[in-house]
């Protein structure tokens, strides 16, 4: 998590371009995925004290908090579409790869091809959304009656 925090701090010096939004969103997705991996590894404690002493709980809390902060930074710098697409790609790729390679996760027997197609469509759709999901320039500039527009 320290490495992700350092990477986010280094990106902080950026110009706010789409690359910054994508990088921050991707880092946020990695943190959300790390929280999921922490939940997968969380032991079954027999007491509150056992739960509070489990490092996976603190890893989940730290990863979730850092993910939320990185996602907020991405949203401040650019498009919701680009930031969210990057989050979806990262939070899909990392836990799936770690689950298969390190934790012994496997699709149900006979369903590997369905799982692979679903996974590929998720990532492909997120990438398309990031690339082509923006509204055209100048569209949606008028606000509805009674709705205040944010100050620039």
C-alpha positions as CSV (number, residue, x, y, z in Angstrom):
1,X,0.0,0.0,0.0
2,X,2.9,2.3,0.6
3,X,4.0,1.8,-3.0
4,X,0.6,2.8,-4.2
5,X,0.6,5.8,-2.0
6,X,4.0,6.9,-3.3
7,X,2.8,6.4,-6.9
8,X,-0.2,8.5,-6.2
9,X,1.9,11.2,-4.7
10,X,4.2,11.2,-7.7
11,X,1.1,11.5,-10.0
12,X,-0.1,14.4,-7.9
13,X,2.4,16.6,-9.8
14,X,0.6,15.8,-13.1
15,X,-1.3,18.3,-15.2
16,X,-4.7,16.7,-14.8
17,X,-4.7,15.1,-18.2
18,X,-6.6,11.9,-19.0
19,X,-3.5,9.9,-18.3
20,X,-3.5,11.2,-14.7
21,X,-7.2,10.3,-14.3
22,X,-6.6,6.9,-15.7
23,X,-3.6,6.2,-13.5
24,X,-5.3,7.4,-10.3
25,X,-8.4,5.4,-11.2
26,X,-6.3,2.3,-11.9
27,X,-4.5,2.7,-8.5
28,X,-7.9,3.1,-6.8
29,X,-9.1,-0.1,-8.4
30,X,-6.0,-1.9,-7.3
31,X,-6.7,-0.8,-3.7
32,X,-10.3,-1.9,-4.0
33,X,-9.1,-5.3,-5.3
34,X,-6.6,-5.5,-2.4
35,X,-9.5,-5.0,0.0
36,X,-11.3,-7.9,-1.7
37,X,-8.2,-10.1,-1.4
38,X,-7.9,-9.1,2.2
39,X,-11.6,-10.2,2.8
40,X,-10.8,-13.5,1.0
41,X,-7.9,-14.1,3.4
42,X,-9.6,-12.9,6.6
43,X,-9.4,-15.7,9.2
44,X,-12.5,-16.8,11.0
45,X,-11.9,-15.3,14.4
46,X,-13.6,-16.7,17.5
47,X,-13.6,-13.3,19.3
48,X,-13.7,-9.6,18.7
49,X,-10.1,-9.4,19.9
50,X,-9.1,-12.1,17.4
51,X,-10.7,-10.1,14.6
52,X,-9.0,-6.9,15.6
53,X,-5.6,-8.6,15.7
54,X,-6.0,-10.1,12.2
55,X,-3.7,-8.2,9.8
56,X,-6.1,-8.9,6.9
57,X,-8.7,-6.7,8.6
58,X,-6.3,-3.8,8.8
59,X,-5.1,-4.4,5.3
60,X,-8.7,-4.3,4.1
61,X,-9.4,-1.0,6.0
62,X,-6.2,0.6,4.7
63,X,-6.7,-0.5,1.1
64,X,-10.4,0.6,1.1
65,X,-9.5,4.0,2.6
66,X,-6.6,4.6,0.1
67,X,-8.8,3.4,-2.8
68,X,-11.5,5.9,-1.8
69,X,-9.0,8.8,-1.6
70,X,-7.4,7.8,-5.0
71,X,-10.8,7.6,-6.6
72,X,-11.8,11.0,-5.3
73,X,-8.5,12.4,-6.6
74,X,-9.2,10.9,-10.1
75,X,-12.8,12.4,-10.1
76,X,-11.4,15.8,-9.1
77,X,-9.0,15.7,-12.1
78,X,-11.2,14.5,-14.9
79,X,-14.0,12.5,-16.3
80,X,-16.2,10.2,-14.2
81,X,-16.3,7.8,-17.1
82,X,-12.5,7.5,-17.5
83,X,-11.9,7.2,-13.7
84,X,-14.6,4.6,-13.2
85,X,-13.5,2.5,-16.2
86,X,-10.0,2.4,-14.9
87,X,-11.3,1.4,-11.4
88,X,-13.3,-1.4,-13.0
89,X,-10.4,-2.8,-15.0
90,X,-8.0,-2.8,-12.1
91,X,-10.5,-4.2,-9.5
92,X,-11.3,-7.0,-12.0
93,X,-7.8,-7.9,-13.2
94,X,-5.8,-7.9,-10.0
95,X,-8.1,-10.0,-7.7
96,X,-8.8,-12.5,-10.5
97,X,-5.1,-12.9,-11.3
98,X,-4.1,-13.3,-7.6
99,X,-7.1,-15.6,-6.9
100,X,-6.1,-18.0,-9.8
101,X,-2.3,-17.9,-9.3
102,X,-2.0,-17.7,-5.5
103,X,-5.2,-18.7,-3.8
104,X,-6.3,-21.7,-5.9
105,X,-9.5,-20.2,-7.2
106,X,-10.9,-21.9,-10.3
107,X,-14.1,-21.6,-12.3
108,X,-16.7,-24.3,-11.9
109,X,-16.0,-27.4,-13.8
110,X,-16.9,-27.0,-17.5
111,X,-17.4,-23.3,-17.2
112,X,-13.9,-22.0,-17.8
113,X,-14.7,-20.7,-21.3
114,X,-17.8,-18.9,-20.0
115,X,-15.8,-17.3,-17.2
116,X,-13.0,-16.2,-19.6
117,X,-15.5,-14.7,-22.1
118,X,-17.3,-12.8,-19.2
119,X,-14.0,-11.6,-17.9
120,X,-12.8,-10.4,-21.3
121,X,-16.1,-8.6,-22.0
122,X,-15.9,-6.8,-18.7
123,X,-12.4,-5.5,-19.3
124,X,-13.1,-4.7,-23.0
125,X,-16.3,-2.9,-22.1
126,X,-14.5,-0.8,-19.5
127,X,-11.8,0.1,-21.9
128,X,-14.3,1.1,-24.6
129,X,-16.2,3.2,-22.0
130,X,-13.0,5.0,-21.0
131,X,-12.2,5.7,-24.7
132,X,-15.5,6.5,-26.2
133,X,-17.9,7.1,-23.3
134,X,-17.5,10.8,-23.1
135,X,-20.3,13.1,-24.2
136,X,-19.4,15.2,-27.2
137,X,-18.0,18.7,-26.5
138,X,-20.8,21.2,-26.0
139,X,-23.5,18.7,-25.3
140,X,-25.4,19.0,-22.1
141,X,-24.3,22.6,-21.4
142,X,-27.8,23.9,-20.7
143,X,-29.1,23.1,-17.2
144,X,-32.7,22.2,-16.5
145,X,-35.0,24.8,-15.2
146,X,-34.5,25.4,-11.5
147,X,-31.2,23.6,-11.4
148,X,-28.2,25.7,-10.6
149,X,-25.0,25.2,-12.7
150,X,-21.7,24.8,-10.7
151,X,-19.4,27.8,-10.8
152,X,-16.3,27.3,-12.9
